[in-house]
Every structure is written in C-alpha cells, then in structure tokens.
Amino acid sequence: MAAQPPVLLIGVDDATQAILTDVLKFASVTSVPFDLEKIMDPIEPAPTVILTTAPDVGTSVEVAQALRMQYSAASIFMLSSNKSGFERKDFIKNGFTDAFLLPMDINSLKVSVNEAIAKAGADGLKVYRAVKLLDLEPGEVLDFDTSVFLSANKKYVRISQSGDSIDEARLEKIKKNKVNNLHVASNQIQKFYDHTAKKLAKIGSNRTMSETERKEKLTSSVRELMSGMFSAEAASFQTGKEVMKNCEGIVSAYIMQNGDAEWYARIQTILGEHGDQYSHSGNVSTLAALFSMGLGIGKPEDLALGGLLHDIGKATLPADIQETESEDLTPEQMVEYKKHPELSVSMIKDKKIVVPEIVNKMIVQHHELYNGTGFPKGYFGDRICKEAQILALADKFDHLTKLKPGRPLVSPREAVNILKNAQINDPSL
C-alpha cells in the first residue's frame, strides 16, 4: 500500500478538522499551532498546507511566503472565519494557492483539498468533476473515462472508458434516469476541456466555451463577487459602481449569452449538482432570467441581477444557520434565518451598490407567499411584485432539483408538480 501523502495543519481547530474528516483520512496529518519554529520543520515529501489566519494578516502572509519558498509546488490554503477585510485576491497574490471564508466556502475548500491530496497520490482517493451531458454527443470517441453518480446510494459507476464512445441509446437511457451530468476524474478533466474545445472549433460554433466551463466560470465569478463584498476598502459610490459592473459582467457573459442552447436545454445544464451558495446564486440568476423570458414578466436582466444578490445577507448570519438546510432549522434559528432578505438589501445599500429599485423589491419579497404566510413582512396577494414571485420560483426550483446524496434525483417535471401541489392554497403564479 502506498504511503499516505502528508498534510500540514497550522492553527486549525478541531471543528474545522471535523469538517475535513472525510478528506484527511486519506492523508498523513501533522497538526501544529501557529508557531513559526514548528511550522518550518521540513516535511518530506512536500505537504499540502492548510492554515488559519494568524492574529494579524501580515503574519499569515509572511508565513505563506516562507512556506512557498520551502515548498515551491505545494498547495497552500488559508482559512478564515473573519469576514472583515477578507481579501481573497491579496492572499493568493502573496503566496497562498487559495483562501477560503468559512462557513461560506466549506464546499470549495473540500473540493480543493480533495484534489490536492488526490494529486499527491492518496491511495484509494478519486475526485470527480461534473460535466454537462449536453457537451457530449452520441458516437464520439472520448479520450477520458466517464461515470454516473448514483445519488440514492452515493456511488460513482463508470459507464465508458477512454477510447470508447457512448451510443445514442445509452445517452437516452441516462437522460431518462433524470441525469443531466456525467462525471470525469479530476486528473482527466483537462482532456474533457480539450475535447470540447476542439469540437466547438471544428463545427464553427458561435459558443466560446462548453456548457460545463460556462457553469464553472459562472460559479467562480459569483464567488469572486461575494468575497469582494467583504473588502476592507471603505464603501463608496465608486466601489459600488465596480461591484455593479462585475454583476453586469457576470450576467452578460454567463447568463444572458446562451449560445446555441435551447431554452429548456439551458435549464437542464444547471440541474442535478451538489452545489453550494455560489452555484445556487448562479443557478437562481439563470433560472430567474429564463423564467422571465418564458413568462414575459419583468426584465430578464433585472431578474438575473436579483438572483445573483438575493441571498448575500445569509453571509452575515451565524455559522450554524448558514450550514443548515432551511427545512432543518430549529424555531430559534428560523427567527434569525427569516431576516436574510432584509439583510441582503441592507448589504447592497451599505456597499453603495445602485441597483434598479425593482431588484431591491424582489430580493426583500422573494420569501413572501401569496396567502400571507411568508416572510419577512407577511405580505399577501398583489402586494408581492411579480418579479419577486419569479425569483421565488427560481429559488425553490433550484432547491428541489439540487443533487443531495441519499435522495433520488428530482426531474424538472417532478419539481414543477411539487411546486404546483405546494401552491394549491397559494396561487401566486
């Protein structure tokens, strides 16, 4: 059996280690306090390094730079639970491979650490990336393996090997089983990117990237946007304009630009993934814009912007609430959770981000219900704007179709039926 790759934890508390338990079991872990002498004890081979922020940011940067000199090719990850002044770009510029704001970035952290340990040769650890079924065509020879994830029993099952093709009957069977994504091992994902790039170039498509890459770039851009909201830079109308410019860029590049995809196909590209808060915001933004187009209600660009920003207030809630599904919250936690629509609008205003007033209105109302039992104000009937109802539909639709291990996949049609049944007494749309 191969030796487990080393991981060096610096100042990482027990709670954070518990979050990473499933990943760290494939590694040889050394945990040390934030002590420079112990930190610089050499480890061979070079470890994956995970450290929390020092008492001051400057020390964290100095340590990262020292570690980078000692382990030039190592993955060095910084963790912080302090939103104030969290500057991800600055951390990366100063030697970190990436920086994660907890609890918002828990999923991103797990994926990155998983891939770093797998790349280091962890025995028995295989990391997969979701790829869109729409990016693959029947009969084309693939130079990478593909697998399908069975959510009910949490297993990956290989369906094709490198050098094989997937015939039309197989693809149709996969689609009928409500699967919109296949999975490719992370060490083969570049082959997938190369394959789709060559195919797009060959057919002369006006699309510049595959649906898989578009979704990944959207999620990454939303993460950048949200982490930038906690910048230490004093809020001003200039910084607000910059945030708004970034939002508009995301909407233009990844949401309103649909390439060759059909309306229904666009919906399929965002369903059936594990997801986190960043992918959820991107999904809701896309769905809200598409529903706006399909129903002829509101401006799709406004709905897309509302989707991007609708939940940013959750970042100010206690960690235990952020980490818990809304249906599993205690009554006490639910009281705090119900504040997030107003917190989102307050954050937009505090950051001096000037958005159309309808965007603020739809964000604050996206959990209101037509029968008056929603929150935060308990509005009912026509007091709830149509745009808020569209945003609420997109939010619920994404929640229903999200991939949850241990739960069967929910198809778009099933999600619509669930929403219809839930709204028998709430005829909001």
Phi, psi and omega per residue, in radians:
M1 nan 2.337 -3.109
A2 -1.188 2.611 3.104
A3 -1.147 2.507 3.120
Q4 -1.270 2.387 3.138
P5 -1.151 2.532 -3.096
P6 -1.363 2.553 3.004
V7 -2.273 2.286 3.114
L8 -1.886 2.042 3.090
L9 -1.759 2.243 -3.117
I10 -2.101 1.954 3.116
G11 1.164 0.341 -3.107
V12 -1.489 2.125 -3.074
D13 -1.321 2.960 -3.078
D14 -1.072 -0.668 -3.104
A15 -1.107 -0.724 3.132
T16 -1.227 -0.676 3.079
Q17 -1.055 -0.651 3.138
A18 -1.109 -0.624 3.100
I19 -1.050 -0.608 -3.050
L20 -1.692 0.161 -3.046
T21 -0.904 -0.826 -3.075
D22 -1.113 -0.447 -3.137
V23 -1.525 -0.812 -3.023
L24 -1.195 -0.292 3.126
K25 -1.145 -0.265 3.117
F26 -1.648 0.108 -3.061
A27 -2.239 2.854 2.997
S28 -1.668 1.917 -2.944
V29 -1.745 2.286 2.984
T30 -2.045 2.165 -3.119
S31 -2.004 2.212 -3.136
V32 -2.312 2.707 3.051
P33 -1.290 3.056 3.135
F34 -1.350 1.306 -3.105
D35 -2.217 2.013 -2.995
L36 -0.988 -0.681 -3.108
E37 -1.119 -0.772 -3.139
K38 -1.265 -0.602 -3.135
I39 -1.072 -0.660 -3.024
M40 -1.558 0.064 2.998
D41 -1.086 2.141 -3.050
P42 -1.138 2.490 3.076
I43 -2.174 2.317 3.124
E44 -2.138 2.372 -0.174
P45 -1.178 3.054 -3.097
A46 -0.984 2.278 -3.080
P47 -1.508 2.840 2.821
T48 -1.358 2.271 -3.041
V49 -1.948 2.293 3.084
I50 -2.229 2.055 -3.130
L51 -2.318 2.630 3.054
T52 -1.612 2.900 -3.122
T53 -1.159 2.475 3.048
A54 -1.290 3.039 3.098
P55 -0.926 -0.496 3.034
D56 -2.337 2.608 -3.053
V57 -1.061 -0.637 -3.120
G58 -0.996 -0.725 3.122
T59 -1.129 -0.708 3.106
S60 -1.034 -0.750 -3.136
V61 -1.153 -0.754 3.126
E62 -1.064 -0.747 3.129
V63 -1.119 -0.754 3.130
A64 -1.060 -0.741 3.141
Q65 -1.142 -0.705 3.104
A66 -1.135 -0.741 3.112
L67 -1.139 -0.657 -3.141
R68 -1.125 -0.628 3.095
M69 -1.172 -0.639 -3.108
Q70 -1.378 -0.673 -3.115
Y71 -2.169 1.386 -2.956
S72 -1.064 -0.585 -3.062
A73 -1.823 0.088 -3.058
A74 -1.317 2.708 2.974
S75 -1.451 2.175 -3.128
I76 -2.165 1.964 -3.051
F77 -1.923 2.380 3.098
M78 -1.900 2.362 3.118
L79 -2.004 2.458 3.071
S80 -2.565 2.482 3.019
S81 -1.925 0.152 -3.125
N82 -1.772 1.867 -3.075
K83 -1.236 -0.486 -3.059
S84 -1.089 2.040 3.082
G85 1.263 0.299 3.122
F86 -1.186 2.004 -3.077
E87 -2.094 1.503 -3.057
R88 -1.012 -0.786 -3.113
K89 -1.054 -0.685 -3.141
D90 -1.175 -0.695 3.107
F91 -1.062 -0.783 -3.136
I92 -1.125 -0.721 3.137
K93 -1.064 -0.506 -3.061
N94 -1.743 0.372 2.961
G95 2.097 -0.289 3.124
F96 -1.371 2.518 3.015
T97 -1.185 -0.723 3.080
D98 -2.806 2.840 3.103
A99 -2.276 2.439 -3.022
F100 -2.198 2.294 3.091
L101 -1.716 2.017 -3.094
L102 -1.669 2.520 0.107
P103 -1.555 -0.039 -3.048
M104 -0.972 -0.644 -2.993
D105 -1.729 0.314 -3.076
I106 -0.985 -0.840 -3.116
N107 -1.121 -0.749 3.112
S108 -1.083 -0.706 3.119
L109 -1.077 -0.824 -3.120
K110 -1.044 -0.778 -3.133
V111 -1.087 -0.800 -3.089
S112 -1.141 -0.762 3.130
V113 -1.181 -0.715 3.074
N114 -0.949 -0.859 -3.076
E115 -1.191 -0.629 3.132
A116 -1.144 -0.754 -3.126
I117 -1.221 -0.703 3.107
A118 -1.086 -0.742 3.135
K119 -1.104 -0.543 3.136
A120 -1.346 -0.067 3.043
G121 1.746 0.472 3.128
A122 -1.065 2.207 -3.122
D123 -1.252 2.152 3.079
G124 1.548 -0.058 -3.139
L125 -1.756 2.119 3.093
K126 -2.228 2.224 -3.081
V127 -1.925 2.355 -3.081
Y128 -2.024 2.650 2.995
R129 -2.046 2.426 3.078
A130 -1.309 2.384 3.033
V131 -2.212 2.546 -3.049
K132 -1.318 2.317 3.120
L133 -1.049 -0.532 3.137
L134 -1.115 -0.343 3.141
D135 -1.445 -0.099 -3.117
L136 -2.038 2.507 -3.126
E137 -2.112 2.606 -3.133
P138 -1.087 2.430 3.036
G139 1.542 -0.241 -3.125
E140 -1.368 2.401 -3.132
V141 -1.354 2.268 -3.105
L142 -1.893 2.383 3.126
D143 -1.754 0.563 3.072
F144 -2.596 2.722 3.091
D145 -1.359 2.629 3.014
T146 -2.212 2.572 3.118
S147 -2.362 2.813 3.025
V148 -2.033 2.466 3.129
F149 -1.654 2.135 3.100
L150 -1.621 1.759 -3.009
S151 -1.135 -0.578 -3.072
A152 -1.102 -0.641 3.128
N153 -2.056 0.223 2.990
K154 1.009 0.786 -3.122
K155 -2.217 2.588 2.993
Y156 -1.741 2.266 -3.142
V157 -2.112 2.144 -3.114
R158 -1.232 2.368 3.118
I159 -2.023 -0.297 3.047
S160 -2.675 2.626 3.110
Q161 -1.873 2.797 3.092
S162 -0.936 2.298 -3.096
G163 1.703 -0.200 3.118
D164 -1.629 2.920 2.959
S165 -2.108 2.819 3.074
I166 -1.907 2.068 -3.074
D167 -1.325 2.912 -3.045
E168 -1.073 -0.684 -3.123
A169 -1.095 -0.687 3.140
R170 -1.161 -0.753 3.128
L171 -1.118 -0.725 3.124
E172 -1.118 -0.662 3.113
K173 -1.124 -0.715 3.116
I174 -1.082 -0.785 -3.140
K175 -1.099 -0.686 -3.133
K176 -1.147 -0.380 3.083
N177 -1.546 0.339 3.037
K178 1.148 0.461 3.132
V179 -1.715 2.161 3.102
N180 -1.875 -0.171 -3.106
N181 -2.252 2.484 2.847
L182 -1.812 3.069 -3.114
H183 -2.266 2.411 3.135
V184 -2.133 2.376 3.113
A185 -1.017 2.459 -3.051
S186 -1.055 -0.489 3.131
N187 -1.355 -0.063 3.065
Q188 -2.021 0.039 -3.001
I189 -1.139 -0.535 3.120
Q190 -1.105 -0.590 3.089
K191 -1.127 -0.631 3.075
F192 -1.125 -0.803 3.130
Y193 -1.044 -0.772 -3.141
D194 -1.095 -0.718 -3.133
H195 -1.066 -0.850 -3.090
T196 -1.230 -0.595 3.116
A197 -1.126 -0.770 3.123
K198 -1.109 -0.685 -3.117
K199 -1.156 -0.757 3.122
L200 -1.100 -0.699 3.123
A201 -1.160 -0.676 -3.077
K202 -1.168 -0.713 -3.085
I203 -1.527 -0.058 3.116
G204 1.156 0.610 -3.128
S205 -1.181 2.606 3.055
N206 -1.421 -0.028 3.039
R207 -1.364 2.467 -3.131
T208 -1.740 -0.141 3.139
M209 -2.681 2.784 3.093
S210 -1.233 2.862 3.075
E211 -1.084 -0.602 3.104
T212 -1.081 -0.856 -3.141
E213 -1.155 -0.673 3.111
R214 -1.019 -0.777 -3.134
K215 -1.160 -0.723 3.129
E216 -1.109 -0.743 -3.136
K217 -1.194 -0.616 3.083
L218 -1.080 -0.868 -3.126
T219 -1.079 -0.746 3.110
S220 -1.092 -0.706 -3.137
S221 -1.180 -0.661 3.098
V222 -1.141 -0.687 3.095
R223 -1.076 -0.769 3.097
E224 -1.061 -0.754 -3.128
L225 -1.053 -0.848 -3.065
M226 -1.224 -0.698 3.117
S227 -1.140 -0.558 3.097
G228 -1.181 -0.353 3.122
M229 -1.185 -0.304 -3.120
F230 -1.792 0.296 -3.129
S231 -1.001 2.538 3.114
A232 -1.283 -0.233 -3.130
E233 -1.109 2.332 -3.115
A234 -1.058 2.389 3.141
A235 -1.147 2.380 3.084
S236 -2.604 2.950 3.110
F237 -1.132 -0.464 3.100
Q238 -1.216 -0.805 3.112
T239 -1.157 -0.622 3.072
G240 -1.088 -0.693 3.094
K241 -1.103 -0.651 3.133
E242 -1.138 -0.755 3.108
V243 -1.085 -0.768 3.139
M244 -1.098 -0.684 3.102
K245 -1.090 -0.703 3.096
N246 -1.125 -0.726 3.104
C247 -1.060 -0.825 -3.127
E248 -1.110 -0.619 3.096
G249 -1.125 -0.721 3.114
I250 -1.112 -0.808 -3.138
V251 -1.059 -0.777 -3.095
S252 -1.185 -0.782 -3.012
A253 -1.377 -0.637 -2.947
Y254 -2.085 -0.259 -3.044
I255 -1.958 -0.902 -3.102
M256 -1.414 -0.306 -3.131
Q257 -1.605 1.740 -3.000
N258 -1.750 0.039 3.069
G259 0.972 -2.310 -3.075
D260 -1.578 -0.093 -2.965
A261 -1.266 2.484 3.029
E262 -1.319 2.835 -3.110
W263 -0.968 -0.899 -3.107
Y264 -1.191 -0.604 3.111
A265 -1.109 -0.632 3.102
R266 -1.066 -0.687 3.110
I267 -1.111 -0.739 -3.128
Q268 -1.075 -0.521 -3.073
T269 -1.192 -0.307 -3.057
I270 -1.939 0.117 -3.101
L271 -1.724 2.751 2.972
G272 1.269 0.643 3.067
E273 -2.053 2.815 3.117
H274 -1.096 -0.956 3.005
G275 1.315 2.752 3.017
D276 -2.492 -2.967 -3.088
Q277 -1.091 -0.590 -3.123
Y278 -1.221 -0.831 3.131
S279 -1.172 -0.579 3.102
H280 -1.087 -0.798 3.137
S281 -1.094 -0.729 3.093
G282 -1.115 -0.735 3.126
N283 -1.114 -0.821 -3.114
V284 -1.109 -0.682 3.089
S285 -1.040 -0.815 -3.137
T286 -1.145 -0.833 -3.125
L287 -1.093 -0.757 -3.112
A288 -1.075 -0.733 3.109
A289 -1.126 -0.759 3.140
L290 -1.139 -0.744 3.114
F291 -1.121 -0.656 3.092
S292 -1.063 -0.775 3.101
M293 -1.108 -0.810 -3.060
G294 -1.165 -0.622 -3.083
L295 -1.678 -0.171 -3.132
G296 1.171 0.573 -3.124
I297 -2.043 2.202 3.096
G298 1.242 3.122 3.078
K299 -1.654 2.172 -3.113
P300 -0.936 -0.644 3.134
E301 -1.122 -0.662 3.098
D302 -1.172 -0.737 3.124
L303 -1.120 -0.685 3.109
A304 -1.099 -0.747 3.129
L305 -1.135 -0.741 3.092
G306 -1.059 -0.682 3.106
G307 -1.117 -0.698 3.128
L308 -1.080 -0.677 -2.959
L309 -1.828 -0.008 -2.935
H310 -1.114 -0.454 -3.055
D311 -2.053 0.249 -3.060
I312 -1.111 -0.421 3.103
G313 -1.132 -0.366 3.115
K314 -1.067 -0.470 -3.115
A315 -1.115 -0.329 -3.135
T316 -1.635 -0.049 3.136
L317 -1.419 2.779 3.089
P318 -0.988 2.614 -3.050
A319 -0.999 -0.692 -3.085
D320 -1.121 -0.512 3.114
I321 -1.342 -0.708 3.111
Q322 -1.076 -0.574 -3.052
E323 -1.518 -0.061 -3.045
T324 -1.966 2.367 3.050
E325 -1.065 2.508 -3.041
S326 -0.998 -0.622 -3.115
E327 -1.261 -0.215 -3.122
D328 -1.818 0.068 -3.122
L329 -1.250 2.566 3.027
T330 -1.288 2.858 3.102
P331 -0.980 -0.659 3.137
E332 -1.179 -0.739 3.108
Q333 -1.152 -0.630 -3.117
M334 -1.105 -0.601 3.087
V335 -1.007 -0.761 3.137
E336 -1.263 -0.713 -3.127
Y337 -1.013 -0.673 -3.080
K338 -1.179 -0.133 3.112
K339 -1.473 -0.213 -2.927
H340 -1.161 -0.518 3.085
P341 -1.090 -0.756 3.123
E342 -1.226 -0.607 3.088
L343 -1.117 -0.630 3.120
S344 -1.097 -0.821 3.139
V345 -1.145 -0.696 3.104
S346 -1.059 -0.706 -3.135
M347 -1.142 -0.720 3.103
I348 -1.036 -0.781 -3.112
K349 -1.239 -0.714 3.132
D350 -1.068 -0.609 -3.142
K351 -1.474 0.074 3.110
K352 0.986 0.691 3.062
I353 -1.588 2.019 -3.083
V354 -1.584 1.882 3.112
V355 -2.012 2.771 3.051
P356 -0.968 2.473 -3.065
E357 -1.014 -0.542 3.128
I358 -1.114 -0.493 3.117
V359 -1.196 -0.807 3.063
N360 -1.027 -0.709 -3.092
K361 -1.134 -0.780 -3.110
M362 -1.194 -0.603 3.138
I363 -1.151 -0.820 -3.082
V364 -1.223 -0.364 -3.083
Q365 -1.827 0.076 -2.955
H366 -1.271 -0.088 3.019
H367 -1.972 0.163 3.040
E368 -1.341 2.643 3.134
L369 -2.119 2.583 -3.049
Y370 -1.016 -0.513 -3.117
N371 -1.539 0.074 3.046
G372 1.543 0.107 -3.075
T373 -1.702 0.128 -3.131
G374 -1.490 -2.897 -3.128
F375 -2.502 2.834 0.188
P376 -1.577 -0.256 -3.021
K377 -1.805 -0.201 -3.087
G378 1.237 0.527 3.091
Y379 -1.118 2.684 3.103
F380 -2.444 2.882 3.066
G381 0.965 -2.433 -3.036
D382 -1.313 0.006 3.035
R383 -1.230 -0.309 3.110
I384 -1.618 2.112 -3.082
C385 -1.190 2.649 -3.106
K386 -1.036 -0.658 -3.133
E387 -1.091 -0.655 3.096
A388 -1.145 -0.625 3.117
Q389 -1.175 -0.670 3.077
I390 -1.115 -0.786 3.138
L391 -1.084 -0.721 3.116
A392 -1.096 -0.708 3.120
L393 -1.083 -0.775 3.129
A394 -1.111 -0.725 -3.136
D395 -1.073 -0.831 -3.115
K396 -1.216 -0.666 -3.135
F397 -1.073 -0.789 3.133
D398 -1.147 -0.688 3.131
H399 -1.078 -0.737 -3.111
L400 -1.190 -0.656 -3.029
T401 -1.629 0.056 3.115
K402 -1.196 2.493 3.122
L403 -1.309 2.101 3.109
K404 -2.163 1.984 3.131
P405 -0.923 2.344 -3.119
G406 1.618 -0.135 3.126
R407 -2.127 2.320 3.109
P408 -1.025 2.629 3.098
L409 -1.131 2.532 3.082
V410 -1.886 2.168 -3.128
S411 -1.385 2.857 3.071
P412 -0.962 -0.753 -3.139
R413 -1.099 -0.738 3.117
E414 -1.134 -0.678 3.117
A415 -1.082 -0.747 3.125
V416 -1.078 -0.747 3.134
N417 -1.123 -0.696 3.098
I418 -1.076 -0.778 -3.141
L419 -1.150 -0.670 3.101
K420 -1.072 -0.818 -3.122
N421 -1.130 -0.625 -3.125
A422 -1.229 -0.373 -3.046
Q423 -1.860 0.301 3.096
I424 -0.982 -0.692 3.116
N425 -1.731 0.188 -3.108
D426 -2.448 1.275 -2.992
P427 -1.315 0.930 -3.014
S428 -1.231 -0.470 3.104
L429 -2.277 nan nan
